Amino acid sequence: MNHGQGNSDMQNTDFGPQGSPLSVAIAQRDRDALNLVREALQKKRVRLAFQPIVQANCPDRMAFYEGLLRVMDPTGRVIPAKDFIDSVEDTEMGRMLDALALEKGLEALSCEPSLRLSINMSARSIGYPGWKKVLDRGLQDDPTVAERLILEITERTAISLPDLVQVFMADMQRKGISFALDDFGAGYTSFKYLKDFYFDILKIDGDFIRGIHDNADNQILAEAMISVARHFDMFTVAESVESYEDAAYLTSIGVDCMQGYYFGAPTLSPYWQKVA
């Protein structure tokens, strides 16, 4: 036995930069997330939770709903996308999840003719045949779907494939589909790309919204984002609105719509699925 080699291995495993306790824990977490999602896809344990987006000047009126992806573990526990999306977003499973989310969103639109719904997607799914097949079939089956469907693309994935996104958006907008730029402000190149992407809706990241009524820095930043959105003829949605004070302030500075727990938590049982 080579004891020297054994000591070197132990150091790499337990204390080296790739084998530190933290990196091992992160790697295990990612493997667990991948296994959970893989099983959920195989067993079709994927659902949408629906959260309302309200009109700022008339908050008892819904502007539209967002369909938020959820997977279920074997016990039936709901797992939010934030707990696994980073581990699967760049994999084929991420594309499959996008396709399933779109499929379930189109089913909801077909079920409720008055519904307007946004569905999240990665720009990477634009070139995924399974996702595009779901979209094409949904548009063919129900001609009213396009004008009631909003596709939300995160800033981070949009700027990774700018040419592809621009061509795709222009094609779909001609068919009536709207596009929302999700989590605006969370990246580093937000303003640079706004003139190149013709988004219909700009969703301001919740980090700028929570507690905004009492945060002068975020007030300046949010007002700037709203001003930029107006310049580019985009509606604004403030994400993560969680208090009356924040809602009142956002309304006063002219945000168009608001989304957050103050107006309603995501639900797996929306009104159009309830039995009378």
Secondary structure, 3 states (H helix, E strand, C coil): CCHHHHHHHHHHHHCCCCCCHHHHHHHHHHHHHHHHHHHHHHHCCEEEEEEEEEECCEEEEEEEEEEEEEEECCCCCEEEHHHCHHHHCCCHHHHHHHHHHHHHHHHHHHHCCCCCEEEEECHHHHHCHHHHHHHHHHHHHCCCCHHHEEEEEEHHHHCCCHHHHHHHHHHHHHCCCEEEEEEECCCCCHHHHHCCCCCCEEEECHHHCCCHHHCHHHHHHHHHHHHHHHHCCCEEEECCCCCHHHHHHHHHCCCCEEECCCCCCCECCCHHHCCC
